[in-house]
Amino acid sequence: MKVINIIIKDLKVVLSDKQAIIVTMLMPLILMTILSMALKGSFISSLDIEINQIPIAVVKLYDQEADSQIFAQTLEERLNINLTGDEANPEEIFFEDFLESKEVSKMINYRIEDYEKAVDLLNEGEISAIIVLPEKYIYDMKINLFTPFRNNVDVRILTHPDRTIDGEIVASVMEAYNNTMSSIVIGKNVLIESASANDIGGEGFDNIDEIMEGMTDLVEGINVNIENLSVQGKQSIKSSEYYTSAMITMFILFAAGQGGRMLLEEKDNQTYQRMVIADISKTHILAGKFFTIFLLASIQIIIMLVYSYFALKVRWRDAGSVAVLSAASAFAVAGLGIFIASITYRAGNYRLANAFENVIIQVMAILGGSFFPLDLMPEIIQNLSVFSLNGVAMKAYLKIIMGYNFAGISGSVLILAATGILFIIAGVILFNKEVTANAKHSKIKTA
Amino acid sequence: MLKVENLYKNFGNIRAVDGISFEVERGEVFGLLGPNGAGKSTTISIISTLLPPTKGEILFEGESIFKNSKNLRQKLGIVPQDVALYPTLTGYENLRFWGNLYGLKGADLKKRINEVAEIIGLNGRLKDKVDKYSGGMKRRLNIGAALLHEPELLIMDEPTVGIDPQSRSHILDTVLKLNAQGMTIIYTTHYMEEAEELCSRICIMDEGKIIASGTKQELVELVKEKTQINIKLDNISDNMLQVFKEIPGVFDAAIHEDTVSLFGENGDMLLADIVSKVSEKNFKIQSIDIQKPNLEAVFLHLTGKALRD
């Protein structure tokens, strides 16, 4: 009961501070709205941003020799044309002229794998996307390039949901390739139709290889239908979804900052001593602070979730997972809060609490991807992101939006819970140690 | 009611409390008088169970407070010198919180808050936030927060520091009323007049030690044959002190701001000698005041320095 009284009082004290409410409750709503809107168009296909080479795998489901043979046979049977064998090769166009071109190779680094191996690599995060060249790819492409006919070619791109941006970049590059190849095929058809209309007849077909060779010098694309799939049937992330998750996980850290000041503030204005004299144990006082921070973070999360649902149309697919993850996030933040509170109390000054709010939260925000998607960050920052509470929580929130079930985020929930417990233990130890280490400063002040 | 026995407290190499012993009787106002740094705050912190002593014992109702602090804490009210309240909450919310911590709730709590508001004279202002209160109102609320659970022992730590005379007078009246209702009070102050007005018995502390204790009359007895002559001069320098001390019959002398306080026997004779010396040295006198022996004189007599130094 005494803990509840302390919590109610602390919540009243915090909520009576208008500046704190603006920072912790209003600011994230404004920021998530601005960032969601401002980065709506450029969030996914940020080609202007300098990035690392994107690792991809190319899966060849076709048999080049068989395709070429069938094509030659078909051409001979239907059009009575014998190819010399030195006509343009679709495989060379795709790999050498397109993927290995100077511009594309700056962005994309490919390897050839079989389908199963490629999917494994994608799921492990070793590669960001898979380009699947379908069966009869060579045959269909040759038909498109060298005959008046057009066959549909379905090139599929599989991306990893955690690397949405990489996947979208690969898709965009393939789309450019697709557009260019389409224009070639259309140009070829116009040429054939013109030749036919002007009764140029065989001469037009006699020179088609030469013409195609000239055109393919300019080309890094083919006539394909790109099917952009995410593995495991997951959805890609929109800017509003990304920044809602980012702001939730970043701004609840401020609750830890606020909580981090509470104990020393109580000591400075003598209310802490008064509580001890009122026979309130240190455990009760610390528990009161813990649950106050937990509730503050929970209130923040609820406000942001509701706002994002109505104002930004963010749809949280699995309410149960969101609730558990939110509770775990608030728990971790509350643990962090009393850890900071204990150190601050023991130190007798607000340096750590100030540094946490002004520096550490910002660093954690960057490491966790709250400002910029981690895909765009240098590898070292991506590796360091595991040390940011907000980064762990944000990934899990994004996974829920992507369509992962609870099993998909259970690892993150466990990490958050374990982190919270570790912080609580450290905070309790530090706080109790204070009794002997800093007893001089616990006395009642007099003139 | 409360017995302090041979109490010591060290902070590193500094001895803040140096072997003090005293006893507080039920129903009295017991004064702890002393200048800053005398050890009053440390003593109070130990009595309040906030600090453990280095050595010594404190018995409350015959039981060691270090072995069983619960009994004392339930019956103890403390009024810290700093206003120990939540400024962004209302006066009512503050009183309700502190009342809750002492187990009061519902109608009982509401009734008690109204009673306390009456005692401290804030019944019309409890809905206001504390940060809108004047300094005096905050101090009164600070006292109110310590009264909610009707403590048997109330420790008031310099409750009148830095407030207007009207609030001070109200607080002193409150102390006397509470005592009249049977509450035992330990009152610390460095205002000699407050100790004289309120306290039935007084301990004078300096540098961690009790240098004198007893009723006001007993303490003044120590300096009863001494006259205190306060001379306000135009200019004061340290070397004047020696000049005055050389006057036959002057036991002691001290300077406080623009006034020299001299102590000696046979005030009338002494005054003539002093005026003669002042004229001889061309000091310019603004005023002369002859005082009966008081606690200030006792402190000066015992320590050689003024209480407010």
Interface residues (C-beta under 8 A of the other chain):
Chain A: M1 K2 N5 K9 K12 V13 S16 D17 N269 Q270 T271 Q273 R274 M275 V276 I277 A278 D279 I280 A439 K440 S442 K443 I444 K445 T446 A447
Chain B: F11 N36 K40 S41 T42 I44 S45 S48 T49 L50 L51 P52 S69 K70 R73 Q74 L76 I78 P80 Q81 D82 V83 A84 L85 Y86 P87 T88 L89 E93 F97 W98 N100 L101 Y102 K129 A145 D157 E158 V161 T188 H190
